[in-house]
Amino acid sequence: MLGLTLLGSLIPGTGYLFAGRKKLGAVVLTISVGLLSMAGYLGLTQRKRMLELAVAPDQLRYVTFGLVVLGALWILVIVTSHRALRSGVATPGSRVGGALLVGLLSFAVAVPTALGVQTARTQQDLVQSVFAGGNSKSATRPTIRNKKDPWAGKPRLNVLMLGADDGADRDGVRTDTVIVASIDTVTGNVSLISLPRKLTFMPFPEGTKLHEAYPDGFGKEGISLQDRLEWMLDAIYKNVPEQQGDDIVGPSDNVGADILKLSVGEATGLKLDYYVQINLAGFTQLVNALGGITVNINYPIPVGGSDDAKRPPNYYLKPAQNKHLWGLEALWYARGRYGIKDPDDARSARQRCAIHAIAQAATPANLLKSYTSLAKVGKNMLRTDIPQELLPAFLELALKIKSAKVSEVPLDGHELKFAYLHPDYDGLRATVAAALAAKPVSTPTTPATPGTPKPTKPTTGKPTSKPTTGKPSTPSTTAPADLANACEYHPVTTP
């Protein structure tokens, strides 16, 4: 009898059949097989439909309700099947055993049902909290007319990634990390373009109020080096709205991000479609939720420390291959710069490697295991103007990206005059255009022994020799370099 109860619980309806209640058993079994077949069909042939379901808040409410109903009905079937199968002359021992089995089976159904309900509610909360709803405002977001296939006729999708440091010791939000991810919508290949945070006189598109306010770009002549800090790329997010007002770009839920989309887009020659802003204060939580990241450390990286305050770091991350880092050390891997020559270039290179490591750590198993934690972190650390209605298309594109190539566009800071008051933005636009038109290449790296300095930074994928000729606006013909190669282990004494 206990065996029949178990079988009747695993295959709802069979318990009634064994008990002689053929009509009820046939109905329940037919419904069970039908639901199982439908789930298999949807999972195997309707992936896009399932993705839409996973990111639609209204439909997630129905999923939550459906899970509760199915779980309750399944438990009801378990209990009633056992009662139908139970013999009227059962011994007290068999009754106790049957009750325990029914309790265990009911618990086995209730636990995954509760987890499913919790996951659906968490997903619904995440989508509504992070992604733009119907009432959201953006001054720079494109208008999508073909929502079923938003990438039709759009070879590249350009997303601005901002790392915002708004810690307690900072005066407002500063975007220390500015990276453009240019995504091939057909192949999923991604090219990353990192801009140094100290760029000055960042341009704005002609015909905009921003260009009228800053016709020569966001900068100021004849000021001290200290004052110039307020006129650099990382200060645009905070200072332009303060100087010009929040209506400088029109209705917007994130004025600073919209301003940066226009400025960075003008500087690189790209139309930036969306932005994703990450609060670096939550970066450690993200890494911990993923179970840490694995990176190659090619030179000592300071943990803590301040060049301006003459405060030495607490310690250094030592060179190591496939080093597993948890949250705090992963954060300093991405941002440490004390005593490092050209710290912003070195840090930008490591940040690209950190992005690559996070992508590698975001395996399906990791995402499923830590989904609730990741969702909680994401809700607190992410802002974006990506609309909810495009999430299915973004998820489809993300599946392509997962198995595609992530590359970096090499930018020669000396040739493009990044350290000058007026960088060569014409040259930057030409370099980006040439790189995105070329096919990504795998650049082999030559290991170096510790203590042997290299002519250039080992993780940037830049040419190994400083150019001695060429006009400022001459585009580089270097194709994007595979980020996996750029982040390989080849230790040196200094970056």
N, C-alpha and C positions, 0 to 999 in steps of 0.2 A: 504493500500500500504506500509506503514511504517513497519507493522508487517511482511509482506512478504519479505521486504528488510532485516529485522533482521533475519528471518528464512533462507533466501538465503545466508546470511553471515555466519551463524553458520554451515550450511550444504551446502558447495559450490556446485552449480549445480542446487539446487532446485529453485533458483530464475529464472533461465532460463526456467525451466519447467513450472513454473506458468505464465511466460510471453509468453508461446507458442513456445518457441524455443527448441523443444523436442530433436533434435539430439545433439545440443551443450550441453544442460542440462544433457543428458544421459552420454555424454563423460566426462564432468567435474565431475558429481556425481560418476561415476564409478572410476575415478582416485582418487577422495577424499576418497571413501570407501576403495579402494585398499591400499592407503598410510596409512590410519588409521589402517586397518587390519594388514598390514605389521609391523607397529610400535608395535601393541599389541603382535603380534607373537614373534618379536625379544625380546621385553621386558620380556615376560613370559617364553620363551623356549630357548633363545639364550643369556643367561647372560654372558657367557664367551666371546662370540663374541662382545657383547656390551662393556665389560670391555676392550677388546683389542682396540676397537674403541676409547675409552676414553683416552687411553694412547699412541696412535700412532700419532706422529706429522703430518705425511703425510696425514693420514686419517682425522685428525682434520681439515686440510685445505679444504678437500672436504665437511666436515660437515658445515664449515663456508660458503662456496659458496652455498651449498644446502639450508641453512637457508635463505640466502639473496634472492635466486631465489623463494623459496616457499612463503616467506613473500610478495615479490613483486607481484607474481601471485595471491595470496589471495586478496590483496588489489585491484588488477585489476578486479577480479571477483566481489568484493563488489561494485565497482563503476559501472561496466557495467551491473550487475544484477539490480541495482537501476534504471539505465537509461532505461533498457528494461521494467521494471515494472511501470515506471512513466507514468502517464496519460498525454496525450497531452493537456488536458484542466485543468491541475492542477492549483490550486490557488496559488498566491504568498506565502501565509502562509505555504501551504503544501510543496512548493518548498524549502522554507527556512528550514522547519522542516526536510525534506528529506536530504538536504545538511548537516545539523548538525548531523543527524544520521549517514550518510556515513562518515563524518569526525571522529566521535567518534569511529565507528567500525574500521576504518582504523588505528586510533591511538591505539586501543586495540590490533590490530594485530602487528603494528610496534614496540610497546614497548617490548613485550616478544621476538620478533624476534631479536631486537637489544641486549637484554640481553643474548639471546642464542648465538649470534655471539660473544659478548664480553667474555662470559664464555668459549667458544671454543677457542678463541684466547689466553685467559689467561692460559687455560690448556695447550695449545700447547707451550707457552712460558715457563711455569713451567717445563714441561717434558724436554724440550731442555736445559734449564738452569741448572737444578739440576741433572738429571740422565745421566749416561754415554752413549754417542753415539757411533757410530761405530769406530770413530777415537780415542777413549779414551784409556789411557794406565794404566794398573795396574799390579804390580809384584806379587800380591797374589790372584787375583780373579780367581775362579775356571773356568775351561772350561766346558761349558754346551753343551752336544751333543743332548740330547733329549729336545728340546726347547718347544715342546708341553706339556710335563709333566716333568719339571725339577726336581721335588721332587721324581720321581720314583727311588726306591732303596736308598733313602736318608731319614732315619728316623728323623734326626734332622738338622735344619738349624741354624747356629751360626752367629749372627750379633754383631759386636763390636760397641757400642754406646759411642761416645766421646763428652764430654762437654768441649769446648775449650774457655778459657778466654783470649781474646786478646784485652783487654781494653787499653786505652791510658796510664794507669799507669803501664802496664806490659811490661817486656822486652821480646818481642816475644810471640808466642802462647804457652800456657801451658794447658795441658789436665787435668783439675782439677777433671773431672768426667770420670771414666772408668768403663763401665758396659757391660758385655756380656749377650745378650739375646739369650738363647738357646730355639729354637722353635720346638715343636713336629709337624712335617708336616702332621700328620694324624689327631690329635685332635685339634691342634692349641694352646695347653697349652704352656705357656711361663715360663721359669725359669730364673730369673735374678741373675747374679753373679757380685757383686760389689767389686772392688779392691781398697784398700786405695791408695791415691795419693803419699804417702811417702814411698812406697816399694822401697827397694834398691836391687842392684845386680839382676835386672830382667833378666831372661835367654833368650837365642836365640837358635833356632834349630841348631843342629849339621849339618855340611855340608854346611852352609851358610857363606857368607862373614861377616855377623854380628857376628856369633859365633867365627870366626877367629879373628875379631877385639876385641871382648869381650868374651874370652873363659870362664871366671868365672861370666859372667853377666855384666850388665851395673852398674858399681860401682867402688869405689876407696877406698883403705885402707889408714888409717893413715891421714885423713884429718879432718878439723874442722867441727863442726855441721853446720856452715854457708856455708862452701864449699860443704857440702854433699847435700845441696838443689839442686845443679846442677847435681846430680847423682841419682835422684829419678825418679819414674815412670812418674810423671807429667812433667819431663824435657826431656824425651826421644824424643818426637815429635820435639822439637826445637834443642836439642843439638847433637843428633846422626848425622843428616845430616850435621851440622856445623863441626863436628869433622871428619867425614868420607867421606863427599861429597854426592851429590844427587844420584850418581850411585851405592850406596852401596847395593840397592836391585834390580837394573835393571830399565827399563823404567817405569815411574810412574807419574801420574798426581798429586799425593799427597804422597810424599815420607814418611813424618812423620806418616801418617795413615797406610801405608803399613808396616813400621817398627813396629808400635805398634801391628798390627794384628799378626805379627810373634812372637813378644815377649809375648804378653798376651796369645796367643794360646799355646806357649810353657809352660808358667807358669801354665795354667789351664788344660793342656792336651787336648785341643779342637782344631780342625781345624776350624779357623775362615774364613767364606766365604766372608762376605761383611762388610763394615763399614758404619755408619751414623754419621756424625760429625755436631754438633749443636753449633753455635756461641752463647754463653750465652748472648751477647749483644742484641740479637734478641729475647731472651726468654720472656721478658716483652711484646713485641709486639704480640707474639704468644698467650700468655695467654689472653691479652686484646681482640684479634680477636676472641677468643673462648667465650668471655663474662665472663672471670674469671674462677677460679677453686675452688672447695670446698674440704677442708682438715680438719683433726682433729689436733689441736695443743695441745700437751700433757705437754709442759713445756715452760717457757718464751724463745722466740727465738730473738736474737739481730738483729736489723735492723741497719746495718752499724757497725762501730767500727773496731779497729785493735789491736790485742794483741801485735804485734811487736812494733807498734808505741805508745802503751799505750793510744790509743784514744778510749774513751767509745762510745757505740752505741748511735744513735739518740733516740731510744726508743726500746721497746720490743713488740713482738707480744704475747699477753697474751693467756694462755691456754683457749681453746674454742672448743666446739663440732660443727662440720659442719660449719666451718668458711669459708665464701666466701672471696677470695683474688683476687685482681686485679694484674696487671703485676709486679710492683715494689715490693710489699709485697710478692707476690708469689716467686719472685726471691730470696728474703732474707729468705723466708721459706726454700728454697732449699739449700742456701749456708751460712746462718748465723752461726758463730762459736765463736764469742767473748766470752771469759770466760767460755766456755763449756768444761767439762772434756771429753777427747777422742773426740775432735771436728770432726775429719775426719770420725770416725765410725758413730757418730750421724748425720753428714751431709749426709753421704751415705744412711743411713736409710731414712732420709726425702726426698732425691732425688728419691728414689724408690717410695715413697708415692706420690711425685709430678708427676712422670710418670703415676702412676695409676690414679691420679686425672685428668690429661690431657686426658687420654684414656676415662675416664667416661664423660668428658665434650664434647668429639668429637662425639656427637650424629649426626645422619643424618640431623636433623633439623638445628643444629648449623652449620654444615659444609656447607649446602646449603645457609643458611642465610648470612654467612660471607665468602663465598668461595673466592671472589676477594681479600679481605684483607688477608686471610690465604695464598693464592697463592703468594701474594706480599711478605709476611713475609718469607714464605718458600724459595722463590728464593734467598733471601738475607742472610738467616741464615743456610741453609743446604748445606752439601757436602756429596757425597756418590759415591761409585763405583758400585752401583747396575745398571746394564745395562737396557736401555729402553726396549729391547726386552723381558725382564723377568717381566716387570711391570704387565701384566695381571695375571701371576702366583702369584706374590706378593699380588695383590689385592684379589685374591681368598683366599690366606692364611690369609690375614688381616680380611676377613669376618669370618673366623673360630676363629681367635684370639679374635675378638670382643665379642664373646659369650663363650669363653673358660676361663680357670683359669690362672691368673698371680700369680706366686709364687716367693719367694726369696730363694736362697740357703744359709743356715746359715753357716757362716765361723767364727770359734772361733779364733780371732786374737791372744789370749794368747797361745793357743795350737800350732798354726801355726807360732808363733814367728814373727808376722808382724812388731813389733816394734824393732826387732833386725836388726843388720847390714846384716845378712844372713838369710832371712826368710826360712821357711821349704816348699819349692816349691814341693818336693815329696809328702808331706802331703796335700798340696793344691790340687794337681792333683788327689790324692786318694779320697779326700773329695768330689770334684766335680763329679768324676766318680760314687761314691756311691750314691750321692744325685740324679743325673740324672737317675740312674737305678731304684731308688725307686719311688713310686707313691706319688704325692703331697698330703699333708694332711692339714686339717684345724686345726690350733692350737688355742684353745680357750684362751682368755685373761682374766685375773682377774683384774677388776678395782681396782685402788688404790686411796686412798684419798689424796688430795693435802698436801704436806709436808711430806709424807711418802715415803722415798727413796726406790727404788727397787734394788735388787742385780745386775741387768743388765739393759741394755738399753731397753726401752719398745717397740721400733719400729723395732728392728732388727730380731726378731724371734729366737734369740740365746737361748741356754740352760740357765735355771735359776740359775745354780750353776757352779762355776769355776771348771773345771776338775782338779783332784789332782793326777791322775795317767795316764799312757798311753804314748807310744812312740810318738815322734813328727810326724812320718809319718803314724800313725794309722788313717785310714779314719773315719770320722764321719758317722754314719748310719742314721743321721737325714734326713728325706725327706724334699723336698722344702716346705716351709710354705706359706699358702695362703696369698697373699699380702693384700687382703682386711681385713683380721684379724689382720695382723701386723700393719696396719695403723688405727686401731680402736681408739676410745677415751678412754684413761685411764691416766688421768693427774698425773704428779709427779712434785716434786720441781726441780729436775735436771735430765738430760737424763742418 
